[in-house]
């Protein structure tokens, strides 16, 4: 039995309940996709002129009956506050955010209570459409930026996406800048929507008793009711996502010490939410573009741990991914996979030659977890994501879709490349990655050596290494990871391998240290080192064996290098960064640009 006819030859064989379930799933999938398309349509027309049916549509097409997330948050504020407020303490902020979520939770629960199973499946379908649309847009944008033709396999089988691309390809003033701006808005939309839908799926999956018979459609009124409920429900989920994002930033993150201003008319005023785009919302394809000198060695050494924890290796995950990638299906309903646990295990065993116990481990990895304490919290993104655990359970059946499985397995492999694991699995990998982290400056150094043949480099410079003309040691405020000199430019580089953090709170704390100039932050520590190096440039260059003629012309820059994408790359008027934060992938291009300018 192949994956292609998994549900036809096995999952649907002579089973009335299974056949009915499949038919209901197909309808609910179609409903979820329609709602997701409409949501994207409303957002798109607010951001750009859209050519639809030979007509140009611009401005809000969102029906007045569907509330925006901003309106939902303001309504919740008015329910819990009687006056505008300014909050200073962490405790007051924490209490406010907890209270703010309460009325939204209550409304969400009332919408779900009638039929959680139906809504769960429709949200799942909406999520799959969002992934499909965002993947297409990433592929299209890469072709656009690289001035490549859009091949037939990139063109969507979707009227709305075709309309978006047609509109972006139309004649515009400052076309490239315009397209980049619109694309950036769409990327943010897809990212926040994917998080919001995943929270909804986790919330229903964890908090409700899901029954198979609850999925059945009994009359036309029930269908209409579901179509009417979903847009408001998705808006509520997005509002909860935004509130949780604010909560995290004001309690743990970049705005921990900021005043939180609350307005009954305008909502949360203190900071523009545009600056609070979560640093881990990047589309999964962004992660797959990272190429590190040591990645093949890491993957080779970690395979035995992966086999034990996941049931299969990185290489075997690739075989499974290729099986799903090779299947052709029309989004979304003819790619549904439905069956008992035994039927799923049989499929995994046959397709990638796993033992029964290995197939069991893989199945457990891919099943959406239940009984999560706070399913709408950002504390552990890998625990919650339906995009990493796409198999859902209703009674005796487990279901997913080829599209969701493809996206999930691709994402799991990307996470492995980046060293991101579920929090409960991290203890199995921690010792290995501690060793990897300690060698990160060597990886950065090799990258510089390979790309700048005439560059001069010193690694792990201590205070005893630099001596002045009187033979006295130059006091350095800590070890300097890398000193790199090229073409009259000296870079003081700190290497921060933060890609191995497993939960959002830990990552946000590291991002804060990288991007905020305050006492004991990475920015502040680097500033002390750069100042001392610049004040003693003659002796530093002597230590690096660079001629004295270069002293007067040498420029000194500080720089933080990370393994992975970081929220803010460069100082600007909207933040208090002093030094650039660059991911390893961009380091050499950055240095070339800095030297030329």
N, C-alpha and C positions, 0 to 999 in steps of 0.2 A: 504494500500500500504506500503510495507516495503522498506527500503533503498536498499536492494539487487536488486530489480527490478524497482528502481526509473526511470532509463532511458528507460527501456524496456516497462513497462506498462503505463507510463504516459508521459515521455519526448519525446518519439518517435512515439506517436500514430498518424497515418494518417496525417503526416505533411511532405510534400516533402522537404521544406526548412530545417526542423529540421533533417530529415533523411540525407540529403546531408551534413548538418553541422556536424552531428555525424561521417559520413564517412570521411570527411576532417580532423576532429579532430583526428581520429584514425590514419590516415596517418601521420599527423604532429607530433603526439606523437611518432610514430615509428621512424620518422626521428630524432627528438630531442634525443631520447634514444640512437640511433646509434652514433650520434655525441658525446654524453657524454661518452659512452663506449670507443670510440676511444681516447678521451682526457685522460681518466684514463689509457688506455693502453700505450699511449706515456709517461705519467708521470711514470708509474710503471716500464717500462723497463729501464728508466734512473736511477732508484733507486735500482733495484734488478734484478738478473737473473730470467727470467720468463719462465716456461715450457709451450709451446703452440704447440699443435699438435705433441707431442713427441719430439719437438725441443726446445733447450734452447736459448732464445733470451735475449740479454743484450746490453745496450747502447741505444742511441737515435733511436727510430723508427719513429720519427716525420718527415713527409715530409718537404723538404726544402721550399716548397711553403707556409707552415704555420709558421708564425713568432712567436717567443717566446715573452712573456711579457717584458723581459729585452731588447730585440731588439726594441720593439715598443717604450719603454720609451727613449732609446738612440736616436732613429730616431726623436722623438719629441723634445728632447733636442737640437739636431743639427738643427732643424727647427727654434728654437727660440733663440739660442745662437751662437755666432761666435767664442767665446773663452772659455777656462776653467774658472771657477769662484769660488770664496769663498764668501759666504753670511753671514753677521754677524747680521744684524738687523731683527726684526720681520717683518717690512714692506717690506724689500727686499725679504725675504723668502716667504711671502704671495703673492707678485707680481709674483715671479718665479713659484710657484705652480699653480696659476691661469692661467698664460700663458702656462705652460706645458700641461695643460689639453685641451687647445683650439684645437690644431691640431688633437688630438685623438677624441674629440667630433665631429669635422668636418667629419672625416673619418667614425665614427660610424653613424652619421646622414645620410651620403650618402649610406651606406649599408642598413639602415632601410627604407629609404624613399620609395622605390619601393613597399614594401609590409609589413608594420608594423604588420598587424594582423597575418600573417603567422609566422613571426619571433617571435612574442610574444608567440604564442602557442608552437613553437618548443623550445624556451628557458624555458618555463614552464615545458615541458616534460623533458628537460635536468636536471632541478632542481630536479624533482621528482626522476629521476634515481640516482642522486647524493645522495639524502636523503636515498633512498633504499640501495645503496651500503655502505654508511657510517654507517647506522644502522646495517647492516649485519656485517661489520668489527668490530664494537664495541662489538656486541654479541659474535663474534668469539674470539676476543682478551680476553674478560673476561673469557671465557672457557679455553683459552690457559694458561693464568696467574694462574688460579685456578686449573689447571691440571684436568679439567673436560672433559668428552667426549662431542664431538660436536653432539648434537641430530639432528634428521632428520629435525625438524622444523627450525633449524638454517642454515642448508646447503642451499646454494643459488640455485635458478633455473636460473643460469647465468654462462655461460662458462668462462667469464673473471674473475669473482670473484672466481670461482672454481680454475682457474689457479693460481691466486694470493695466495690462501690458500695452494694449493698443493706445490707451490714453497717455501712458508714459512715453511711448515712442512717437507721439505726435509732436508738431512744431511748438517749441517753447522758448522763451527768452532765458538765457543762461541755463540751457537745457540740462547739462550734466549736474550742476549744483542743485537744480530743482529736483531732478530724479534722485540724487543722493539724499536730499532732505526728506522726500516722500518715502523712500525706501527705509530710512532710519525710523520714521514714524511707524511704518508697517511692521518693522522688526520688533519694536517696542510693544506694539499691539499684540502680535503673535505670542511674544514671550509672556506678557501678563495674562493673556487669555489661557495659555497652556497651564500656567501655574494655577489660575483660578479654577479651571475645569478639573484639574487633578485634585485640588482641595475638596471640591464638591463630590467627586467620586470616592475619595477616602472617607469623607464625612458620612456619606450614606452607607458605604460598605462597612464602616466601623460601628455606626450607631443604630442601624435598623435591622430588623429581621427580614431578610430578603426571601420571598416566596415565589416559586415558579409560576403558580397560577395568577399571581398579581400582575404578571406581564401581559396577560391576554386582553385583547381589545374586545369590548362587548357591544359598543354602539358608536355611531358617528359623533355624538355629543362628547364622548370620552376622548376621541381623537382631537376634536376642536379644543377641548379643555387643555390637553397636553401641549398643543401648539401655542396656546395663549399663555401658559404658565412659564414655559422655558425661557423666553427672553428676559422676563423680570427676575427669574431665578438666577440666570447667568450674571445679570447686573448685580444682584446681591452678593454672589460669590466674588465678583471682581471688587466690590466695595470692601469685603472682608479681607481680601488679599492686600488692598492698598492700606487698610488700617493696620494690618499685621506688619507691613513694610515700614510704615511710620513708627509703630511701636518698637520694632527692632532697632531702628535708627536712633530714636530718642532715648531709649533705655540702655542700649548696648553699643551703638555705632557712632557715626560721624557727628551726630547732633546731640550727643549725650549731655553736653554742658550748655545747650541752647535753651532759650525760653520758648515754651510751646504756647502759641497764641491761638485762642479759640474764638471764632465769631459765629453768632447765630445766623448771620446772613451769608457769610462767605466760607464758612467751614474752618479747616486748619490752615492758618495763615503764615506761620513762622518761616517756613522754607518752601521754595517751589518744589513740587513733587517731581518735576522733571529731573531734578538733581538727585532724586532718591531712587532712580532706576536700579534695581537690584543687580549687583555685580555678577550674579550667577545666572542671569536670564539669557545669556547668549545662546543662540540656536546651536543645536548639537553639531552641525557641520563645522562650526568655528573650531571646536575642540579637535576635530579630526585633521585639521590643517597643521597642528603642531608637530614639528619634526625635531627631535632632540638627538644629539650625538650618541646618547647612551640608551635610547629607547629599546633597541633590539636586544641589548644585553640584559636590560631590566626584565623584558618580557620572557626571555629564555630562562632566567633564574627564578622567576615567580610562578612559572607553569605548575610545579608540584603543589604549591599552596592553593592556586586556583582550582586544581583538580579536586583537592580535598574540600574546599569551601563551596565551590560552585557546581561540582560534579563533572566539569569539563574544563579543558584548558582554553587559553586565548585562541590558539590555533583551531581547536574544535568548535569554539564559538563562531569563528570565521566560516567554517564549513556549514554550520547551521544557518548563518546569515546568508551565505551564497544560495542555499536551498530556497530560502524565502525570496531573496532578491530575484531569482530566476523566474518566479511565478508571475504571470500576467493576469490581472483582474481589473474590473471596473470599480472605481470607488462608489459606494463602499460595500454594498450588501452581498455581493457574490464572493467575498473573501472571508466570510464568517467560518470559524471553526468551533464546533460544538461537540462535547462528548463527556463521558465519565472520566475519572482520573486514570483508570486502567487503559482506556482508549488513547488518552494523551501519552501515557508512558510508553505504550506500544509504538506510537508514532515516533517519539524521540529515540527509542532504542533502534528502530529500523533505519531512520534517516542518518544518524551519526554513530551507530554501532556502540551505544552506551550499554553498560550493565544495568540491571534493574535498580540497584542502589544509586548509581550515578544519575539515572533518569529521574529518580525520586528527588534527589538533591536539586537538580535543575528545575523540576516542577515547583518545588518549594520556593526557589529563587524568583520564579516568574509569576507566582500567584500573589495578587494584591492582599496585603496583610489586613487582618481584622483587629478589633479591640485596641486601636491606637488611642492613647489617653487624650491627645489634643490633635485631631486630624487636620485642623485648619491652622496649626502652628507651623512656622518656618524652621523650627529648631533642628529638624532632621530631614532634609529634602530627599535624601536617598531612601528613607523609610516610607515616604508618602507617595512617591511618584508612580502614577499609572503608566508613565512612559518608560519605566524600568521594570515594573511588575504588572504586565498587561492582562493576565488571566484572571477573570472574575468568576465567582462561584454563586450559583443559585440552586439550592436544594442539591440534587445528585449530579448536576451538570456543571461543567466548566466551559466557559466560552471566551474567545478572543477573536481577533481578526488577523489576517495575513499582514495587513498594513501596520497594525499596532505591534505585532511581533517583530516585523522587519525594523521598525523604528527603535524598539526596545533593545534588540540584540545589537544593533548598530551603536546605540547609546551605551550599552554595557561595555562594549569593546573600547569605546572612546573613554569611558570612565577609567577602565583599567590602564589605558595609556597615560592618563592624567593622574593615576594613583588615588582615585576617588572610590570609596567603598561604603557600604552600609555601616552605620555606627556599630552594630552588633558584630560585624565581621572584622572590624579594624584590628582587634587584638591579634588576629592571625597574621596580619601583614606588618604590624607596627615595627617589629625588630628589623625586618628587611629594609623598610623605608627610612628608618633612622640612619642606617648606613648610607643610603642613597643621598639623604639630605646633607650629610657631612661632606660629600664630594661635589656639591653643586658648584662651588667656586672653580673647581678644576674643569668642569664642563664648560663654564663661561670662558675660562682662560683658553681652553682649546679652540673654542669658537673664534676668539679674537686672533689667536695665532694662525689659524687656518685661513682667515680672510684678510689679514693685514701682515704681509710678509716682512715689511720693514718696521713694524711696530715693536716697541720695547715693553716688556711686561714684568711685573713683580707680584708674586702671590703671597698672601698672609704676611704682610709687613708688620712687625712689632716695634715697640718704642726703642728697643735696643739696636735696631738696624740703622737708624739715621743719626749721624753724629755731626756736630757743627765744627767750625774751624778750630775751636779750643779743645776739641776732643770730648766735648760734653754730649750726652745723649739728648736728642730732641724728644720731649715728652709728648706722646700721642695719646689721645683719649680713647684708647682701645685699638685692637688689631684692625688693620685695613685689609679687606679681602683681596682687592686687586688695584694696583696702580698701573695704568696703561698710557703710554706716550706714543703719539703719532703726529707728525707734521706740526710741531710746535703747540700741540694740545695735550694736556695731561688730564686724564679722567680718573677720579677717585671713585671706585665702584664698590658698592656694597651688594652682596648676593643674598637674596632672600627667597628660599625655596618654599613657598607657602602652598604649593599645589597639593600637599598631602593632608590637608585638614578635611575632616569628614562631616562637619556640620556647619550650618550657616552662621551660627553665633561665633564659632572659632574663626571662621574666615573673615567675618565682618570685623572682629577685633584686630586681625592682622592687617586688613585693608585700612583700618583707622590708623594703625601705627605707621603704615607706609605713606598715607596721604595727608595726615594732619600734623602741622608743625607745632608740637607742644613738648613739654618736658618729658624726657625718656622715650619719646617716639623715635622711630627709625630716621625720620626726617631731621629731628633735633640732634641725634647722635652723629649722623652724617655731616651735619653743618659744623660741628665742633672739629671733626677730622679735616674737612675741606679748608676751614679757616687756618688750622695749624699747618697744613701742607702749603697753602698759599703764602703764609708768613715766613716759611722756611724753604722756599722753592729752590734756592741755590743748593742747599744740602740734600734736598730730595733728588734733584737731578744728578748730583754727584753720586748719590747712592745707587741710582739707576744707570750710572756710567754714560750720561748724556753730556755733550760738550757745553762749556760755559757760555759759548756764543748764543745758545738757545734761551738763556735765562730771561732776558728782557722781553723776548717775543712770545713767551709761553703763556697760554691761557689755561686756566684750571676750572674744571667742571666736576660737580658731584652728580652721582647717578645711582639709582636703585634698580637692580635687575631681578626679575622674578621669572619663575618657570611658566606661569599661566597668566591669562587675561586678568587685569586689575581694573577696578571701576574707573579711576581717574589717572590718565597717563601724564598730564602736563599741568604745571601751574597756570592759573588764569585768575581773572578778577573775582570769580565766584568761589574760590577756595583759598585756603591758607597754606598750600604746598609751596615749597621752595625749590625742590629738586624733582626732576622727571622720574617717573616710574615706568620702566620699559620691560616688556616680556622678552625672553631670550630670543624668540623668533625674529624680533625686530631690532635686536641690539646692533648688528653690524650696519644695517641701513641707517639707523639713528646716528651712529658715530660718523659715518661718511657725510651725512647731511650736516651734522654739527661742525665738522672740520671745514666743509666748503663755505659755510656761512659765518 
